[in-house]
Amino acid sequence: MNGNPVTGSSVADSQVINGVHVPTGLIADEGYLLIQNNCSSCHSLDLVKDKRASREGWLSTIRWMQQTQGLWDLGSNEKPILDYLAKNYAPEDMGRRKQLTGIEWYILKE
């Protein structure tokens, strides 16, 4: 990738449609280039996009990768990486389905 590896600035940065960085599929929010530059060095970004975790869960995942998978010390990039992940890939409290609305219920007679 052309550009500064810390900020990740490049021509591809402008390829954002409907809030998604098209080349990576990441939510285009502050810090997504750090995710692109640090995470895709070792694995598919689909692993990031498919996982949902709290900030603590993401930190635990990072520590596990550092202890067992050879992930480097993220240094000053760790906080903005965690900020991005916790904001954009947090758990979704959705249950089994959305609550039904706009329905007129009636009682069945026996």
N, C-alpha and C positions, 0 to 999 in steps of 0.2 A: 504494500500500500504506500502511496506517496504521501508525504506530509510528516508532521511531528508525531512520534509514537506516543507521546504523553497526551496531547490533545486530540490526535488522530485527524487533524483537519486535512481534507482532500476534496477533490471535485465531487466524489461520490456522496459527500455529506449532504448535498442539496437534493438528493433523490428521496424526498419525503412526500408520501401521499397519505392523506387521511391520518396523519400523526404517526405513521409507520415508516421507518427507514427501509426502503424497498430492498436494497441489496442484502440486508441482514434479517429483516423481519422484526427487528427490535422496535419497541415503542420509542419514538424519537423525542426524548426528553433529556434534560441536562444530565450528562454522564453516560449516555448510551455509547459514545465513542470509546470511553474507557472500558466498557463491557466488551465491545467489539475487539479492541486491541489486546485486552488481557485474557479474556475467556476463550476466544476463538483460536488462540495460539495452541491450545491443548485439546479442545473438543468442539463439537458442533454447537452453535448457538441455540439449536433446538432444545438442548438440555436446560438452558437458561429459560427459554420461553415456556417450556412445559412444566417447570417447577414453580411452585408457589410456596413462599415461606415468609415468616415474620422477619424482622431485622435480626433477631437472635438466631433464627433458623438459618438465615443466609450466612451470618458470621460463623455459625457452627459448621456449615458446609465448607466455607473458605478454610477454616482451621483444619478440617478433615483433609482437604486437598493439600494443604501445606504439610501436614504430618505424614500422609500416606501416598500422595501422588506427585510430589515434587514441585508444588506450586511455590513460587518465589514470594518473598516478603513484598506486599503491595505498597508499603510505605505510606506516603501521603495520599496515594490513590485509594486506599482502603475506605476511608470515610465517604468520599463521593460515590464509590462503587456501591457501598451498602445503602447510601441514601437513595440511589437510583433503583436498586433491586427492591428495597422495602416499600418504595412508593409505587413502582410499576408492576411488580410481580409478587404482591402480597397475597395471602390467602383470600379466597373469595368465599364469603359466607352466603352460600346460595341454597343449601339444602337440596332436596331431590328435584324440585321444580319451583318455578315462580308461583307466588300466591295467585289464585284465580280472583279476578276483579271484574266488576261490571256484569255480574250474573244475578239474575233474579231467582232466588232459591224458593222452592215450595216444598211442602210436606206431602209425602206420599201417603195416601189413605190405605188402610188395611182392608 
